[in-house]
Amino acid sequence: MARFLAPQAADTSDRVVDTVLLLGRRGYALTAARLGGVCLGGAVAEAQVRWAAAARPELAIAEGLVVERSAIPRARDILERSSNHDLEAARYLEMTVRFVRTLVRVAPFIRSVSIAGSLASGGFRSSDDVDLNLIVDDGCRHLAYVAVNVLGLAHAFAHRGKPVDDLTRRPVAPRLMTANLILERSQCHPLRRQDADMAFELLMSEPVFGQEEIREVLVANPALADHFPQLSTKTAAHAIDGTAPRWPRWLFPRRLDGAARVLGEAAWRYMQWTRRHHPEALARVAFVRQTMRPYTLFDR
């Protein structure tokens, strides 16, 4: 029997479907209640999400999660990641906030830091690394990359017993803190990308430092809030004091960024070489880099 939807109901179900597809591209799914809160075009009630899941043939509810029908076999694994998140997240959030506090103190060219990836989205497990999104002064992207990795390596020595997988295994110490996205300030005003995926990246990330910088990005790129109006009311539950003393800015002239690029690219390519026997890890890196273009580092 054909299903006829009122125009408003059809619009809501389309938005629910599009949100599920967006989540699916990132490898996870949400309960109906949580999906309603992050729905494209603005929050909708849990009952509307459940109605859309029942009315649309391409959707289903499996293991309590709203998924594409093709993703039903993966629903249990996604749910297990969510359960592990509840067990592990608090400890790693506290650790990350401490790391960010040190990072911004020693790297005064960093204007904003947000937690991204699985720790922000609700699918973190102890073998994951912590993804960070940064906004930095112009001409300092590679300096920021090296700063995150050098400080991250020093930080990881204190956590050598951390569980690892093919993505986070390193020869000396586990990969713990990762620069997921680094944007120079001028790249944000405006962003070349103002699509739903970029808006969702900002929506799901957790600001720790530089909230005013992020607000300026939203003002300069109003299309982001058109995709997700929730961005305009997003809060920063893990914010640190932005007035704490920092190292002098003159210690890091922009000309150092060229040397940082050479060092950072050599380190990045070495890490890809160590994964040469792990095709799934390489494929995951390639996927993440594709979602971040044109903002990826070390593209040739």
VOBA-1610 file (N, C-alpha, C; in pm, whole numbers, padded with zeros to 5 digits, always signed):
BEGIN
Met+00085-00119+00000Met+00000+00000+00000Met+00089+00124+00000Ala+00057+00220-00083Ala+00135+00342-00089Ala+00115+00423+00039Arg+00222+00494+00080Arg+00216+00577+00199Arg+00215+00722+00156Phe+00111+00796+00201Phe+00098+00936+00166Phe+00128+01021+00290Leu+00226+01112+00278Leu+00270+01194+00390Leu+00228+01338+00369Ala+00179+01402+00475Ala+00151+01544+00469Ala+00282+01618+00442Pro+00275+01736+00376Pro+00399+01807+00341Pro+00493+01828+00458Gln+00441+01871+00575Gln+00528+01895+00689Gln+00589+01765+00739Ala+00510+01658+00742Ala+00561+01528+00785Ala+00667+01477+00688Ala+00643+01498+00559Ala+00740+01455+00459Ala+00872+01530+00476Asp+00864+01661+00504Asp+00986+01740+00525Asp+01063+01687+00646Thr+00991+01656+00755Thr+01057+01605+00874Thr+01121+01470+00847Ser+01051+01382+00779Ser+01106+01250+00752Ser+01227+01260+00659Asp+01225+01352+00564Asp+01341+01373+00477Asp+01462+01418+00560Arg+01438+01507+00654Arg+01548+01556+00737Arg+01605+01444+00825Val+01516+01360+00877Val+01562+01246+00958Val+01645+01151+00872Val+01597+01122+00752Val+01672+01034+00663Val+01809+01093+00632Asp+01813+01220+00597Asp+01940+01284+00562Asp+02038+01282+00680Thr+01984+01299+00801Thr+02070+01296+00919Thr+02125+01156+00943Val+02041+01055+00927Val+02088+00917+00942Val+02196+00885+00839Leu+02178+00932+00715Leu+02279+00909+00612Leu+02410+00979+00647Leu+02400+01101+00700Leu+02519+01175+00738Leu+02594+01102+00849Leu+02520+01054+00949Leu+02582+00977+01056Leu+02643+00848+01002Gly+02572+00784+00912Gly+02620+00658+00856Gly+02753+00672+00783Arg+02771+00785+00715Arg+02899+00809+00647Arg+03014+00814+00746Arg+02983+00850+00869Arg+03086+00858+00973Arg+03095+00730+01055Gly+03009+00633+01025Gly+03022+00503+01088Gly+02949+00487+01220Tyr+02854+00573+01251Tyr+02781+00553+01375Tyr+02635+00591+01359Ala+02560+00568+01465Ala+02415+00592+01465Ala+02374+00632+01606Leu+02252+00686+01618Leu+02204+00737+01746Leu+02066+00682+01778Thr+02030+00689+01904Thr+01893+00657+01944Thr+01798+00762+01886Ala+01670+00730+01887Ala+01571+00824+01832Ala+01572+00955+01908Ala+01587+00949+02041Ala+01585+01072+02121Ala+01706+01159+02088Arg+01824+01099+02080Arg+01944+01178+02054Arg+01948+01225+01909Leu+01900+01143+01818Leu+01895+01182+01677Leu+01806+01304+01659Gly+01694+01307+01731Gly+01605+01423+01721Gly+01674+01552+01760Gly+01765+01544+01857Gly+01833+01664+01903Gly+01934+01720+01805Val+01987+01634+01717Val+02089+01679+01621Val+02039+01671+01477Cys+01909+01674+01459Cys+01852+01657+01326Cys+01884+01777+01236Leu+01915+01749+01111Leu+01932+01853+01011Leu+01809+01944+01008Gly+01834+02074+01000Gly+01724+02169+00992Gly+01665+02207+01125Gly+01717+02149+01234Gly+01666+02182+01366Gly+01612+02061+01439Ala+01610+02068+01572Ala+01568+01955+01654Ala+01423+01918+01629Val+01396+01787+01637Val+01259+01735+01627Val+01236+01642+01745Ala+01111+01615+01775Ala+01076+01531+01889Ala+01110+01385+01860Glu+01137+01310+01966Glu+01167+01167+01952Glu+01054+01095+01879Ala+00929+01132+01908Ala+00816+01065+01843Ala+00819+01086+01692Gln+00862+01205+01647Gln+00871+01230+01503Gln+00981+01147+01438Val+01090+01127+01511Val+01198+01042+01458Val+01149+00899+01444Arg+01080+00850+01547Arg+01030+00712+01541Arg+00926+00697+01430Trp+00845+00800+01413Trp+00746+00794+01305Trp+00816+00787+01169Ala+00919+00869+01150Ala+00993+00867+01024Ala+01060+00733+01002Ala+01116+00673+01108Ala+01182+00543+01094Ala+01083+00434+01053Ala+00957+00447+01100Ala+00855+00350+01063Ala+00799+00375+00925Ala+00793+00503+00884Ala+00729+00539+00758Ala+00822+00525+00638Arg+00951+00539+00659Arg+01044+00539+00547Arg+01107+00402+00531Pro+01093+00341+00414Pro+01142+00204+00394Pro+01293+00190+00404Glu+01367+00301+00386Glu+01513+00291+00391Glu+01567+00296+00533Leu+01479+00320+00633Leu+01523+00329+00771Leu+01470+00212+00853Ala+01540+00190+00967Ala+01495+00088+01061Ala+01548+00126+01199Ile+01489+00066+01302Ile+01542+00079+01438Ile+01596-00058+01477Ala+01727-00064+01500Ala+01793-00188+01536Ala+01881-00164+01657Glu+01871-00250+01756Glu+01946-00234+01881Glu+01920-00098+01946Gly+01799-00045+01922Gly+01763+00084+01979Gly+01818+00204+01904Leu+01883+00181+01789Leu+01943+00287+01709Leu+01869+00304+01578Val+01858+00426+01530Val+01796+00454+01401Val+01905+00443+01295Val+01889+00348+01203Val+01994+00320+01104Val+01931+00301+00966Glu+02017+00308+00865Glu+01976+00261+00733Glu+01956+00110+00739Arg+01866+00060+00658Arg+01842-00084+00660Arg+01970-00162+00626Ser+02051-00105+00538Ser+02175-00174+00500Ser+02274-00180+00616Ala+02253-00097+00720Ala+02346-00094+00834Ala+02298-00178+00951Ile+02187-00247+00937Ile+02135-00328+01048Ile+02239-00427+01100Pro+02316-00496+01013Pro+02416-00591+01067Pro+02524-00524+01153Arg+02545-00394+01138Arg+02649-00326+01214Arg+02594-00259+01341Ala+02464-00266+01361Ala+02403-00193+01471Ala+02456-00238+01607Arg+02478-00367+01626Arg+02526-00415+01756Arg+02665-00361+01786Asp+02751-00359+01686Asp+02886-00306+01706Asp+02882-00157+01742Ile+02793-00083+01673Ile+02779+00060+01703Ile+02728+00080+01846Leu+02634-00004+01887Leu+02580+00006+02022Leu+02687-00026+02126Glu+02771-00125+02097Glu+02878-00160+02190Glu+02977-00045+02205Arg+03005+00024+02094Arg+03093+00141+02103Arg+03031+00247+02194Ser+02902+00267+02181Ser+02834+00365+02265Ser+02841+00325+02413Ser+02824+00196+02441Ser+02832+00149+02579Ser+02972+00167+02634Asn+03074+00137+02551Asn+03212+00157+02594Asn+03240+00305+02620His+03179+00392+02539His+03196+00535+02558His+03153+00575+02699Asp+03041+00524+02744Asp+02991+00559+02876Asp+03090+00517+02985Leu+03166+00412+02961Leu+03262+00363+03060Leu+03393+00441+03056Glu+03435+00485+02938Glu+03570+00540+02920Glu+03575+00692+02907Ala+03467+00755+02863Ala+03474+00894+02818Ala+03517+00990+02928Ala+03463+00976+03047Ala+03490+01075+03152Ala+03639+01086+03181Arg+03708+00972+03189Arg+03851+00973+03219Arg+03930+01040+03107Tyr+03893+01010+02982Tyr+03967+01066+02869Tyr+03933+01213+02847Leu+03810+01253+02879Leu+03775+01395+02869Leu+03859+01477+02966Glu+03872+01429+03089Glu+03953+01499+03188Glu+04098+01507+03142Met+04151+01397+03089Met+04287+01394+03039Met+04305+01492+02923Thr+04207+01500+02835Thr+04217+01588+02717Thr+04212+01734+02757Val+04127+01768+02851Val+04120+01907+02898Val+04255+01949+02956Arg+04319+01862+03032Arg+04452+01893+03086Arg+04553+01913+02972Phe+04545+01828+02872Phe+04635+01839+02757Phe+04615+01971+02685Val+04490+02009+02660Val+04460+02133+02589Val+04509+02252+02669Arg+04494+02248+02799Arg+04541+02358+02883Arg+04692+02380+02864Thr+04768+02270+02859Thr+04912+02280+02835Thr+04942+02325+02693Leu+04868+02269+02597Leu+04891+02301+02456Leu+04875+02450+02429Val+04769+02510+02475Val+04746+02652+02445Val+04843+02742+02522Arg+04894+02692+02634Arg+04992+02772+02709Arg+05124+02780+02632Val+05168+02667+02571Val+05299+02666+02504Val+05289+02703+02356Ala+05169+02711+02302Ala+05151+02741+02160Ala+05056+02860+02147Pro+05107+02982+02164Pro+05020+03101+02167Pro+04957+03137+02034Phe+04997+03068+01927Phe+04938+03092+01796Phe+04809+03013+01776Ile+04771+02932+01874Ile+04646+02856+01866Ile+04533+02943+01922Arg+04429+02960+01844Arg+04318+03048+01882Arg+04197+02973+01936Ser+04184+02847+01899Ser+04067+02769+01940Ser+04100+02621+01935Val+04049+02545+02032Val+04064+02399+02033Val+03931+02337+02071Ser+03888+02238+01993Ser+03766+02163+02023Ser+03796+02014+02017Ile+03731+01938+02103Ile+03738+01792+02096Ile+03643+01746+01986Ala+03693+01658+01900Ala+03612+01607+01790Ala+03615+01454+01791Gly+03572+01394+01680Gly+03580+01249+01666Gly+03493+01174+01764Ser+03535+01050+01794Ser+03450+00960+01873Ser+03431+01008+02017Leu+03529+01078+02073Leu+03513+01125+02211Leu+03404+01231+02222Ala+03385+01308+02116Ala+03279+01409+02115Ala+03145+01352+02072Ser+03147+01253+01983Ser+03022+01205+01923Ser+02954+01095+02003Gly+03028+01029+02094Gly+02963+00929+02178Gly+02999+00787+02145Gly+03104+00764+02064Gly+03144+00628+02028Gly+03286+00594+02066Phe+03338+00656+02173Phe+03478+00639+02210Phe+03501+00505+02280Arg+03613+00444+02245Arg+03660+00327+02321Arg+03807+00347+02353Ser+03858+00272+02448Ser+03989+00301+02505Ser+04103+00289+02405Ser+04084+00216+02295Ser+04190+00204+02195Ser+04191+00320+02096Asp+04091+00409+02103Asp+04086+00524+02012Asp+04186+00631+02054Asp+04219+00718+01960Asp+04289+00841+01995Asp+04186+00952+02011Val+04232+01066+02059Val+04145+01182+02078Val+04170+01281+01965Asp+04066+01313+01890Asp+04076+01407+01778Asp+04053+01549+01827Leu+04137+01641+01778Leu+04124+01782+01813Leu+04109+01865+01687Asn+04017+01960+01688Asn+04002+02059+01582Asn+04058+02192+01631Leu+04141+02256+01549Leu+04208+02378+01590Leu+04183+02491+01490Ile+04175+02613+01541Ile+04185+02734+01460Ile+04312+02806+01506Val+04397+02846+01411Val+04528+02902+01446Val+04551+03032+01369Asp+04653+03105+01412Asp+04693+03225+01339Asp+04733+03189+01196Asp+04716+03283+01105Asp+04759+03260+00967Asp+04908+03227+00962Gly+04942+03131+00877Gly+05081+03093+00861Gly+05135+03003+00971Cys+05046+02939+01047Cys+05091+02858+01161Cys+05031+02717+01162Arg+04973+02672+01052Arg+04908+02541+01053Arg+05006+02428+01084His+05123+02433+01022His+05220+02325+01041His+05286+02333+01178Leu+05306+02456+01226Leu+05355+02472+01363Leu+05257+02408+01462Ala+05128+02431+01439Ala+05027+02374+01528Ala+05028+02221+01519Tyr+05043+02168+01399Tyr+05048+02022+01382Tyr+05164+01962+01459Val+05281+02023+01446Val+05399+01973+01517Val+05381+01988+01668Ala+05324+02100+01711Ala+05303+02122+01854Ala+05213+02014+01913Val+05102+01984+01846Val+05010+01881+01895Val+05081+01747+01903Asn+05160+01714+01801Asn+05223+01582+01797Asn+05340+01568+01893Val+05422+01673+01904Val+05534+01666+01999Val+05481+01659+02141Leu+05390+01750+02175Leu+05333+01747+02309Leu+05252+01620+02331Gly+05184+01575+02226Gly+05106+01452+02237Gly+05193+01330+02261Leu+05311+01326+02197Leu+05403+01215+02220Leu+05454+01215+02364Ala+05490+01334+02413Ala+05535+01344+02551Ala+05423+01300+02647His+05301+01340+02615His+05185+01304+02697His+05162+01153+02693Ala+05183+01092+02577Ala+05156+00949+02561Ala+05253+00862+02639Phe+05373+00912+02666Phe+05470+00833+02743Phe+05414+00799+02881Ala+05330+00886+02933Ala+05270+00860+03064Ala+05155+00760+03055His+05118+00721+02931His+05005+00630+02912His+05044+00517+02817Arg+05166+00464+02838Arg+05215+00360+02746Arg+05133+00232+02755Gly+05060+00213+02865Gly+04978+00093+02878Gly+04841+00105+02815Lys+04814+00218+02749Lys+04684+00240+02686Lys+04659+00135+02577Pro+04539+00077+02569Pro+04508-00015+02457Pro+04522+00056+02323Val+04565-00017+02220Val+04583+00040+02088Val+04520-00050+01983Asp+04501+00006+01863Asp+04461-00071+01746Asp+04555-00033+01632Asp+04521-00073+01509Asp+04611-00046+01396Asp+04626+00102+01367Leu+04530+00183+01410Leu+04539+00328+01388Leu+04620+00398+01495Thr+04615+00349+01617Thr+04678+00421+01729Thr+04809+00359+01775Arg+04849+00247+01715Arg+04976+00185+01750Arg+05092+00265+01692Arg+05190+00298+01777Arg+05311+00367+01734Arg+05432+00293+01788Pro+05548+00310+01726Pro+05666+00235+01771Pro+05708+00265+01914Val+05693+00390+01960Val+05748+00430+02090Val+05640+00441+02197Ala+05532+00510+02165Ala+05422+00530+02259Ala+05293+00536+02179Pro+05179+00505+02241Pro+05053+00504+02166Pro+05016+00641+02113Arg+04946+00642+02002Arg+04891+00767+01950Arg+04772+00804+02037Leu+04781+00917+02102Leu+04678+00955+02199Leu+04605+01081+02158Met+04679+01186+02119Met+04618+01311+02077Met+04649+01335+01928Thr+04547+01368+01851Thr+04562+01382+01706Thr+04500+01514+01659Ala+04573+01583+01573Ala+04517+01702+01509Ala+04428+01657+01393Asn+04299+01662+01414Asn+04203+01616+01315Asn+04182+01719+01204Leu+04167+01846+01243Leu+04140+01955+01149Leu+04209+02080+01201Ile+04294+02141+01118Ile+04362+02265+01156Ile+04329+02370+01050Leu+04266+02477+01094Leu+04227+02585+01004Leu+04298+02713+01045Glu+04353+02784+00947Glu+04401+02918+00974Glu+04281+03012+00983Arg+04299+03120+01057Arg+04185+03210+01079Arg+04128+03262+00948Ser+04215+03298+00854Ser+04165+03352+00727Ser+04086+03248+00648Gln+04114+03119+00670Gln+04038+03014+00601Gln+03895+03004+00652Cys+03870+03064+00767Cys+03737+03056+00828Cys+03647+03173+00792His+03701+03274+00724His+03627+03399+00701His+03629+03438+00553Pro+03550+03370+00468Pro+03460+03260+00503Pro+03525+03124+00477Leu+03457+03020+00523Leu+03497+02883+00491Leu+03463+02852+00345Arg+03552+02782+00279Arg+03520+02736+00143Arg+03410+02631+00146Arg+03406+02557+00255Arg+03301+02456+00271Arg+03203+02500+00378Gln+03078+02511+00339Gln+02972+02542+00434Gln+02858+02441+00418Asp+02896+02318+00386Asp+02799+02212+00362Asp+02753+02149+00494Ala+02659+02056+00485Ala+02603+01994+00605Ala+02707+01914+00682Asp+02800+01850+00612Asp+02902+01772+00682Asp+02993+01862+00765Met+03032+01977+00711Met+03115+02069+00787Met+03037+02127+00905Ala+02910+02159+00883Ala+02827+02210+00993Ala+02812+02105+01102Phe+02797+01980+01063Phe+02783+01872+01161Phe+02912+01852+01239Glu+03026+01868+01172Glu+03155+01859+01242Glu+03161+01960+01356Leu+03115+02082+01330Leu+03115+02185+01433Leu+03010+02157+01542Leu+02896+02104+01501Leu+02790+02075+01596Leu+02832+01968+01696Met+02898+01864+01648Met+02932+01752+01735Met+03060+01775+01815Ser+03143+01869+01774Ser+03266+01895+01848Ser+03237+01966+01979Glu+03329+01951+02074Glu+03314+02009+02208Glu+03420+02116+02229Pro+03384+02243+02226Pro+03483+02349+02244Pro+03547+02343+02383Val+03679+02358+02387Val+03752+02361+02513Val+03819+02497+02534Phe+03865+02556+02425Phe+03935+02685+02434Phe+03898+02769+02312Gly+03878+02899+02333Gly+03854+02990+02222Gly+03712+02990+02170Gln+03615+02987+02260Gln+03474+02983+02216Gln+03437+03107+02135Glu+03495+03222+02168Glu+03464+03343+02094Glu+03508+03330+01949Glu+03620+03264+01926Glu+03668+03241+01790Glu+03569+03156+01711Ile+03513+03056+01776Ile+03415+02970+01710Ile+03287+03047+01680Arg+03246+03132+01774Arg+03126+03215+01748Arg+03148+03305+01627Glu+03269+03360+01613Glu+03297+03444+01497Glu+03290+03364+01368Val+03331+03238+01371Val+03321+03152+01252Val+03175+03133+01213Leu+03089+03112+01310Leu+02946+03093+01282Leu+02884+03220+01224Val+02925+03336+01276Val+02874+03462+01224Val+02919+03483+01081Ala+03044+03447+01052Ala+03100+03467+00918Ala+03048+03366+00817Asn+02986+03258+00866Asn+02940+03150+00777Asn+02798+03111+00815Pro+02700+03198+00789Pro+02562+03173+00835Pro+02500+03048+00775Ala+02551+03000+00662Ala+02494+02878+00602Ala+02510+02758+00694Leu+02611+02760+00782Leu+02630+02648+00874Leu+02509+02632+00965Ala+02458+02742+01018Ala+02340+02737+01105Ala+02212+02711+01027Asp+02214+02736+00897Asp+02098+02697+00816Asp+02085+02546+00815His+02198+02475+00808His+02196+02329+00815His+02156+02281+00954Phe+02219+02340+01055Phe+02194+02299+01194Phe+02173+02423+01281Pro+02049+02468+01296Pro+02021+02584+01382Pro+02068+02562+01527Gln+02086+02436+01567Gln+02133+02405+01702Gln+02268+02468+01731Leu+02346+02501+01627Leu+02477+02562+01647Leu+02468+02695+01722Ser+02360+02767+01701Ser+02347+02900+01762Ser+02327+02894+01912Thr+02288+02780+01967Thr+02265+02767+02112Thr+02361+02667+02176Lys+02460+02625+02103Lys+02553+02525+02154Lys+02635+02584+02269Thr+02654+02506+02375Thr+02731+02551+02491Thr+02865+02479+02495Ala+02951+02522+02587Ala+03085+02465+02601Ala+03098+02410+02743Ala+03066+02283+02760Ala+03065+02223+02894Ala+03204+02200+02950His+03305+02197+02863His+03441+02164+02907His+03538+02281+02886Ala+03487+02402+02883Ala+03570+02519+02855Ala+03671+02544+02967Ile+03792+02585+02927Ile+03896+02621+03023Ile+03911+02774+03026Asp+03984+02822+03124Asp+04007+02965+03140Asp+04089+03017+03022Gly+04033+03110+02946Gly+04103+03163+02831Gly+04196+03278+02861Thr+04206+03316+02988Thr+04292+03430+03025Thr+04422+03387+03092Ala+04448+03258+03103Ala+04570+03211+03168Ala+04693+03255+03089Pro+04806+03277+03156Pro+04928+03321+03087Pro+04973+03220+02982Arg+05030+03274+02871Arg+05078+03190+02761Arg+05222+03230+02726Trp+05292+03141+02660Trp+05427+03174+02618Trp+05424+03293+02522Pro+05531+03371+02516Pro+05532+03488+02427Pro+05516+03449+02280Arg+05436+03527+02208Arg+05411+03497+02067Arg+05537+03511+01982Trp+05631+03599+02024Trp+05750+03622+01941Trp+05841+03501+01935Leu+05821+03403+02023Leu+05902+03281+02018Leu+05873+03198+01893Phe+05763+03228+01825Phe+05719+03145+01712Phe+05694+03231+01588Pro+05798+03284+01526Pro+05779+03362+01403Pro+05724+03273+01292Arg+05651+03333+01201Arg+05585+03256+01096Arg+05683+03180+01007Arg+05807+03229+00998Arg+05903+03160+00911Arg+05933+03018+00960Leu+05903+02990+01087Leu+05923+02854+01138Leu+05823+02755+01079Asp+05714+02805+01021Asp+05611+02714+00970Asp+05664+02629+00855Gly+05757+02683+00775Gly+05814+02605+00665Gly+05891+02484+00716Ala+05976+02507+00817Ala+06050+02396+00876Ala+05955+02297+00943Ala+05849+02350+01007Ala+05751+02262+01071Ala+05679+02176+00967Arg+05656+02232+00848Arg+05591+02152+00744Arg+05679+02035+00702Val+05808+02059+00684Val+05900+01951+00645Val+05902+01843+00752Leu+05916+01884+00877Leu+05920+01788+00987Leu+05788+01714+01002Gly+05678+01789+00997Gly+05548+01727+01014Gly+05514+01630+00903Glu+05544+01667+00779Glu+05513+01577+00668Glu+05597+01451+00674Ala+05725+01464+00711Ala+05810+01345+00724Ala+05755+01250+00829Ala+05711+01306+00942Ala+05655+01223+01049Ala+05524+01159+01004Trp+05440+01237+00933Trp+05312+01183+00888Trp+05332+01069+00788Arg+05423+01088+00693Arg+05447+00984+00593Arg+05512+00860+00655Tyr+05594+00880+00757Tyr+05650+00765+00827Tyr+05540+00683+00893Met+05444+00751+00955Met+05334+00680+01019Met+05251+00602+00918Gln+05231+00660+00799Gln+05157+00585+00696Gln+05237+00462+00652Trp+05369+00477+00647Trp+05455+00363+00610Trp+05444+00251+00712Thr+05434+00285+00841Thr+05423+00181+00944Thr+05290+00108+00934Arg+05192+00166+00865Arg+05061+00101+00850Arg+05048+00026+00718Arg+05158+00010+00647Arg+05152-00046+00511Arg+05095-00187+00508His+05100-00260+00619His+05045-00395+00624His+04906-00398+00688His+04848-00281+00706His+04716-00272+00770His+04623-00192+00679Pro+04570-00254+00575Pro+04489-00181+00477Pro+04366-00114+00535Glu+04305-00172+00638Glu+04187-00109+00697Glu+04223+00023+00764Ala+04338+00027+00829Ala+04382+00152+00892Ala+04412+00258+00786Leu+04478+00217+00677Leu+04507+00312+00569Leu+04379+00362+00505Ala+04281+00273+00489Ala+04153+00313+00430Ala+04080+00413+00520Arg+04089+00392+00651Arg+04025+00484+00744Arg+04090+00622+00738Val+04223+00625+00731Val+04293+00753+00720Val+04252+00823+00591Ala+04246+00748+00480Ala+04209+00807+00351Ala+04068+00862+00356Phe+03976+00791+00422Phe+03838+00839+00432Phe+03830+00969+00511Val+03898+00973+00625Val+03894+01093+00709Val+03953+01211+00632Arg+04063+01189+00562Arg+04124+01298+00487Arg+04032+01346+00376Gln+03958+01255+00314Gln+03864+01294+00209Gln+03754+01382+00265Thr+03706+01350+00385Thr+03598+01430+00445Thr+03647+01569+00486Met+03778+01586+00505Met+03832+01714+00550Met+03881+01804+00437Arg+03888+01754+00316Arg+03936+01836+00205Arg+03841+01953+00181Pro+03892+02073+00149Pro+04029+02104+00107Pro+04121+02148+00220Tyr+04095+02104+00342Tyr+04171+02153+00457Tyr+04276+02055+00508Thr+04298+01946+00438Thr+04397+01848+00483Thr+04539+01901+00465Leu+04626+01861+00554Leu+04767+01892+00543Leu+04839+01786+00459Phe+04950+01828+00398Phe+05042+01737+00330Phe+04984+01674+00203Asp+04880+01734+00145Asp+04834+01690+00013Asp+04931+01739-00092Arg+04950+01659-00194Arg+05037+01701-00304Arg+04961+01694-00436
//
